[in-house]
Amino acid sequence: MASTDRLRQITEAVREAGRIGVAELAALTGASEMTIRRDLEVLADQGVLERYRGGARSLLLRGEEPPFALRAQEGTDVKQRIAAEVADLIADGESVVLDSGTTCLEVARALEHRRLTVAPLSLHAVNALSGAPNVTLLVPGGQPRPGELALTGPLTQASLAALRFDTAVIGCCGLTAANGLTAYDLDDAAVKRAAIASARRVIAVTESAKLSRTALAFVAPASALHALVTDEAAPEDETGAITAAGVTVRKV
């Protein structure tokens, strides 16, 4: 098992159990107890769990999003394919507001050599585009969330309200036809709504697993989206329902 897959499996097991022993995790993953102890140290450093002698207890609630550092290691190939598809949908000369999150960070990297005006909503994406020769970079105000470095708060919302973009690229924590686009964090949801309101076209980006998920904070109905870019494992019933809401669905 790849280390990123094992870290994810350990995270899910600890979160579901609340607390679990090293021996149980070794049996679950097929790794040695020494490997499990190293993995637990990594996850403890990321704030996912707390170590105790012989095991670990979760620091994440079931409704919380895993830390950025952990998510950034997951599904990078899928996220890069989604990002490449989004880049093909954006024409040179456009103005783009780019949401926070790991998939949107890959979109930022895919746009690095394009002639665009881009307003990233996370400092990770600002950093990725800071040296792009043909990108006009707009940096909204706001307060960065620790780890995530997503810009939030009234300054961010005011910056977005003062601008009008051709395209908004929006990530999500959950998306269904019934419950719309949702986020775990209330401040993040407010910024997403402001980005959507400032754009002529809205492209949602997400891995297929999030299409069966609903998070805490409502952002917008599925009908507010113009396009959805996801991967080919997306469930047909959900993508069909989203298409019926008037959204163009692209699978990569």
KABELDA-V864222 format. One record per pair of residues at least 6 apart in sequence whose C-alpha atoms are under 6 Angstrom apart, sorted by the first residue. I is the first residue (numbers start at 1). GAP is how many residues later the second one is. D is the distance in whole Angstrom. If there is no record, write none. Layout:
i:gap:d
I:GAP:D
I:GAP:D
This chain:
i:gap:d
14:6:6
14:44:6
15:43:5
18:39:6
18:40:5
19:37:6
19:38:4
20:35:6
20:36:6
21:33:6
21:34:4
22:32:6
22:33:5
26:6:6
26:7:6
44:6:6
48:11:6
49:8:6
49:9:4
49:10:5
50:6:6
50:7:5
68:80:5
72:30:6
79:24:5
80:26:6
83:23:6
83:24:4
92:23:5
92:24:6
93:22:6
93:23:5
94:22:5
94:72:6
95:22:5
95:23:6
95:70:5
95:71:5
96:22:5
96:69:6
96:71:5
96:72:6
97:21:6
97:22:5
97:23:6
97:71:5
98:21:6
98:22:5
98:23:6
98:71:5
99:22:5
99:70:6
99:71:5
100:21:5
100:22:5
100:50:5
105:20:5
108:17:6
112:17:6
112:20:5
115:19:5
115:20:5
116:19:5
117:18:6
117:19:5
117:20:6
118:19:5
119:19:5
119:20:6
120:6:6
121:29:6
121:30:5
122:27:5
122:28:4
122:29:5
123:26:5
140:16:6
140:19:6
141:14:5
141:15:5
142:9:5
142:10:5
142:11:6
142:13:5
142:14:5
143:8:5
143:9:5
144:6:5
144:7:4
157:34:6
157:37:6
164:34:5
164:35:6
165:34:5
166:33:6
166:34:5
167:32:5
167:33:6
167:34:5
167:35:6
168:31:6
168:34:5
169:34:5
169:35:6
170:34:5
171:33:6
171:34:5
172:11:6
173:9:6
173:10:5
174:7:6
174:8:5
174:36:5
174:37:6
174:39:5
174:40:5
174:41:6
175:6:4
175:36:5
176:35:6
177:45:6
177:64:6
177:65:5
180:40:6
180:41:4
180:42:5
181:38:5
181:39:5
182:33:5
182:35:5
182:36:5
182:37:5
183:6:6
183:32:5
183:34:5
184:31:5
184:32:5
184:33:6
186:31:6
189:30:5
193:26:6
202:23:5
202:24:5
203:24:5
203:25:6
204:24:5
205:23:6
205:24:5
206:24:5
207:23:5
207:24:6
208:22:6
208:23:6
208:25:6
208:26:4
223:22:5
226:21:5
227:20:5
227:21:5
227:22:6
228:21:5
229:21:5
229:22:6
230:21:5
231:20:5
231:21:5
232:19:5
232:20:5
